[in-house]
Amino acid sequence: MFPVTNSTLTAEALIERVLTKYELAAPIHCQFLHFGVNDTYEVCTKSDFYYLRVYRRGWRTKGQILAEVEMLEFLGKQGLSVSVGVRRTDGGFLTRIDAPEGIRYAVLFTEAPRGKAPVRTPQFMEFGKLVAELHIAMDLRPEDKRRFHIDPHHLLDEPLRIVAPLIEHREEDLRFLTKLADELKSRVSALLTRKSPEYGCIHCDIPNLHISTDGTMTLFDFDCYGYGWRAYDIAVLLWLLRWSAFRSGRPKGPDTRKWNLFLEGYGQIRPLAQSEQNAIDVFLPIRHIWLMGLQAKTITTHGRHMMSLDDDYFDANIGFVRHCAASIDVGAD
């Protein structure tokens, strides 16, 4: 058999070999939705809607996937509005798939209902409350050793190891990123400790939020969850707002209002220490360096037609890192 990096599984085979293992009302419809880090399929029956995630080979271990769905089940029992894994008729969550590239695992998740309108600015306060409630609920569960820590090695060292060979010809940028990483580590270390409640279980991608037509907020996609600083978790939202504004050239005013409402809502449930607030801006360039590493790592499965890691890409992305670093006075020569 010719070697395969990542196969696309047919919806028909998934219905027959995976979805029949659940108590789903016939007829079952399955449609390939998109490929990202993992592959996602839409699944619908006469009365219900689900998402089937097929994890890429080598991306997560079986234990790490089980830890994810077990955490989600726990959060659901705590009353948190999250998309949870669906148990099969035999009580398990995972279905093993012997794909051409090797063993993969599939998990069926409940729907995170979404309305047609985008998130409105006033809703960011409720969003902040939900994330704070999530952090508090996660602290009720002992650390799961099957998951990983979102620490400087994960966020900076490993991404830079992957990106460095791609920018060897951009010597100034490589020196800048290497020096900046050391300064960012020092800044975080000076501001934060690895003690609860500022350090604990985090989502790592909180913008994965849907709001239904009745206003119910549901968090989904906990694939990257692990243990890290809560300031990093909430900084991901600010990073997304700033990165979007940077690319489009739009003013930051409306986004600043959204962010302030989010922080106000979060603080009503779990007040942030001043050191945590100061660390949020430090995490913006850190998040973007992590993102570049992730995109460089997945280029072999996504293909260059989806994302070209050329000089235009690095001009924009390293330019944003420089912009974030300058705002906190780090990385200067």
C-alpha positions in Angstrom: 0.0 0.0 0.0 1.3 3.4 -0.9 2.1 5.5 2.2 -0.7 8.0 3.2 -0.4 11.1 5.4 -4.1 11.6 6.0 -7.1 10.0 4.4 -10.6 11.3 4.0 -13.0 8.8 5.3 -16.3 8.4 3.4 -19.5 9.5 5.1 -21.2 6.3 3.9 -18.6 4.1 5.6 -18.8 6.2 8.8 -22.5 5.7 9.0 -22.1 1.9 8.5 -19.1 1.3 10.7 -19.2 4.1 13.3 -22.6 5.7 13.7 -24.5 2.5 14.0 -22.7 2.0 17.3 -24.9 4.7 18.8 -28.5 4.9 19.6 -29.4 7.2 16.8 -32.8 7.3 15.2 -32.9 6.4 11.6 -32.4 7.7 9.0 -28.9 8.9 9.8 -27.3 11.5 7.5 -23.6 12.2 7.5 -21.7 14.9 5.6 -18.1 15.8 5.5 -17.9 19.4 7.0 -14.2 20.4 7.0 -10.7 19.3 7.7 -8.6 21.2 10.2 -6.3 19.8 12.8 -8.9 17.0 12.8 -11.7 16.0 10.4 -15.3 17.0 11.2 -18.5 15.6 9.9 -22.1 16.8 10.3 -24.5 14.1 11.5 -28.2 14.5 11.7 -31.2 12.3 12.4 -34.9 13.0 12.2 -34.8 15.0 15.5 -31.1 15.6 16.5 -27.9 17.1 15.2 -24.3 16.1 16.1 -20.7 16.5 15.0 -18.4 13.6 14.4 -14.8 14.3 14.9 -12.2 11.9 13.5 -8.8 12.6 15.1 -5.8 12.6 12.8 -3.3 9.9 13.3 -0.6 11.0 15.7 -2.3 14.2 16.8 -3.7 12.9 20.1 -3.1 9.7 22.0 -6.1 7.5 22.9 -5.6 8.5 26.5 -5.6 12.2 25.7 -8.8 11.8 23.7 -10.5 9.9 26.6 -9.4 12.6 29.0 -11.0 15.2 26.8 -14.4 13.5 26.6 -14.4 12.6 30.3 -13.7 16.2 31.2 -16.6 17.3 29.0 -18.9 14.8 30.7 -17.8 16.1 34.1 -18.4 19.7 33.0 -21.8 18.9 31.7 -22.8 17.3 35.0 -21.7 20.5 36.7 -24.2 22.4 34.6 -21.8 24.0 32.2 -23.1 24.6 28.7 -20.6 22.6 26.6 -20.7 20.2 23.7 -20.2 16.8 25.2 -19.2 13.4 23.8 -22.0 10.9 23.1 -21.6 7.4 24.6 -22.0 4.4 22.3 -24.5 1.6 23.0 -21.6 -0.3 24.7 -20.9 2.7 27.0 -17.7 3.8 25.4 -16.8 7.1 23.7 -14.2 6.1 21.2 -14.4 4.2 18.0 -11.1 2.9 16.5 -10.7 3.2 12.8 -8.0 1.3 10.9 -7.4 4.0 8.3 -4.8 3.6 5.5 -2.3 5.8 7.4 -2.8 4.0 10.7 -5.1 3.9 13.7 -7.5 6.9 14.1 -10.3 7.5 16.6 -13.8 8.9 16.1 -15.9 10.6 18.8 -19.5 11.9 18.3 -20.3 15.2 20.0 -23.6 16.9 20.8 -24.5 20.0 18.8 -23.4 23.5 20.0 -26.6 25.3 18.7 -25.8 28.5 16.7 -28.1 31.3 15.6 -27.8 33.1 12.3 -26.7 36.4 13.8 -23.1 37.0 15.0 -22.3 37.5 18.7 -23.5 40.9 19.7 -21.3 43.2 21.7 -23.4 43.2 24.9 -23.2 39.4 24.9 -19.5 39.5 25.7 -20.2 40.1 29.3 -22.1 36.8 29.6 -19.3 35.2 27.6 -16.8 36.3 30.3 -19.0 34.9 33.0 -19.2 31.6 31.2 -15.4 31.3 30.9 -14.9 32.2 34.6 -17.5 29.5 35.5 -15.7 27.1 33.3 -12.4 27.7 35.1 -14.0 27.3 38.5 -15.7 24.1 37.5 -12.4 22.7 36.1 -10.8 23.2 39.4 -13.2 20.8 41.0 -11.6 17.9 39.2 -8.1 16.5 40.0 -5.4 17.1 37.4 -5.5 14.5 34.7 -2.0 13.3 33.9 -3.0 12.2 30.4 -3.2 15.8 29.3 -0.3 18.2 28.8 0.8 21.6 30.2 0.4 24.8 28.2 3.8 26.1 29.4 6.6 28.0 27.8 8.0 24.9 26.1 4.6 24.2 24.5 3.9 27.8 23.6 7.3 29.0 22.5 10.1 26.4 22.4 8.4 23.8 20.3 6.8 26.3 17.8 10.1 28.0 17.2 11.8 24.7 16.6 9.3 24.0 13.9 9.3 27.6 12.4 13.1 28.2 12.5 14.0 26.1 9.4 11.4 28.0 7.4 12.9 31.4 8.1 16.6 30.6 8.0 16.9 33.1 5.1 15.3 35.8 7.3 18.1 36.0 9.8 16.9 39.2 11.4 13.5 37.8 12.1 14.9 34.5 13.4 17.2 36.4 15.8 14.2 38.6 16.8 11.9 35.7 17.6 14.6 33.8 19.5 15.4 36.8 21.7 11.8 37.7 22.1 10.9 34.2 23.3 13.5 34.4 26.1 12.2 37.9 27.1 8.5 36.7 27.1 9.4 33.7 29.3 11.0 36.0 31.8 8.1 38.4 31.8 5.6 35.7 32.4 7.7 34.2 35.1 7.9 37.6 36.9 4.2 38.0 36.8 2.6 34.6 37.4 3.1 31.4 39.4 2.0 27.9 38.7 -0.4 27.9 41.6 -4.2 27.8 41.6 -6.4 29.7 40.8 -4.2 31.6 38.3 -2.9 28.3 37.0 -5.1 25.3 36.3 -7.2 23.5 33.6 -7.9 25.7 30.6 -9.7 25.4 27.3 -7.0 27.1 25.2 -9.3 28.2 22.4 -12.3 29.9 24.0 -13.5 31.7 20.9 -15.0 28.3 20.0 -18.4 29.5 21.2 -21.9 29.3 19.6 -24.9 31.3 20.7 -28.3 29.9 19.9 -31.3 32.0 18.8 -32.6 32.0 22.4 -29.2 33.4 23.7 -27.8 30.1 25.1 -24.0 30.0 24.9 -22.2 26.7 24.3 -18.5 26.1 24.4 -17.1 23.4 22.1 -13.9 21.9 20.8 -11.8 21.2 23.8 -9.2 19.3 21.7 -6.4 21.6 22.9 -7.4 21.7 26.6 -4.6 21.2 29.1 -3.1 22.9 32.2 -1.8 26.5 32.1 -2.4 30.1 33.1 -5.9 31.3 33.1 -4.6 34.7 31.9 -3.4 32.9 28.7 -6.8 31.3 28.2 -8.7 34.6 28.2 -5.9 36.3 26.3 -6.8 34.1 23.3 -10.0 36.2 22.8 -8.1 39.5 22.9 -5.5 38.0 20.5 -8.3 37.0 18.1 -9.8 40.5 18.2 -6.4 42.2 17.7 -5.2 39.9 15.0 -8.5 40.4 13.1 -8.2 44.2 13.4 -4.5 44.1 12.4 -5.2 42.2 9.2 -8.2 44.3 8.2 -6.7 47.6 9.3 -9.9 48.5 11.1 -9.9 50.6 14.3 -9.7 48.8 17.6 -12.5 50.8 19.3 -15.4 48.4 18.9 -13.2 45.4 19.7 -12.0 47.2 22.8 -15.6 47.5 24.1 -16.2 43.8 23.5 -13.0 42.9 25.4 -13.8 45.3 28.3 -17.3 43.7 28.7 -15.8 40.2 28.6 -13.3 41.2 31.3 -16.1 42.8 33.4 -18.2 39.6 33.2 -15.3 37.3 34.0 -14.3 39.4 37.0 -17.8 39.2 38.4 -17.4 35.5 38.8 -13.6 35.2 39.3 -11.8 38.5 40.0 -8.4 38.7 38.3 -5.3 39.7 40.2 -3.5 42.7 38.9 -0.6 40.5 37.9 -2.9 38.3 35.8 -4.3 41.4 34.1 -0.8 42.6 33.3 0.1 39.2 31.8 -2.7 39.3 29.3 -0.9 41.5 26.8 2.3 39.5 27.3 0.4 36.4 26.1 -0.6 38.0 22.7 2.8 37.6 20.9 3.1 34.2 22.7 -0.2 33.0 21.2 0.8 34.1 17.7 4.2 32.4 17.9 2.3 29.2 18.9 -0.1 29.6 16.0 2.7 29.9 13.5 4.2 26.7 14.9 0.9 24.9 14.6 0.4 26.1 11.0 3.9 25.0 10.0 3.4 21.7 11.7 0.2 20.9 9.8 1.3 22.1 6.4 2.0 18.5 5.3 -1.6 17.5 5.7 -3.3 20.8 4.8 -1.3 21.4 1.6 0.2 24.7 0.3 -3.0 25.6 -1.5 -4.6 26.1 1.8 -1.8 28.2 3.3 1.4 29.2 1.7 4.2 29.7 4.3 6.0 32.1 2.1 7.6 35.5 2.7 4.2 37.2 2.4 2.9 34.9 5.2 5.9 35.7 7.5 5.8 39.4 6.7 2.3 39.6 8.0 2.6 37.2 10.9 6.0 38.2 12.2 4.8 41.8 11.7 1.9 41.2 14.0 4.3 39.6 16.6 6.5 42.7 16.4 3.4 44.9 16.8 2.3 43.0 20.0 5.8 43.0 21.4 6.3 46.7 20.9 3.1 47.4 22.8 4.6 45.8 25.9 8.2 47.0 25.3 9.9 43.7 24.7 11.9 42.4 21.7 13.6 45.7 20.9 17.2 45.5 19.7 
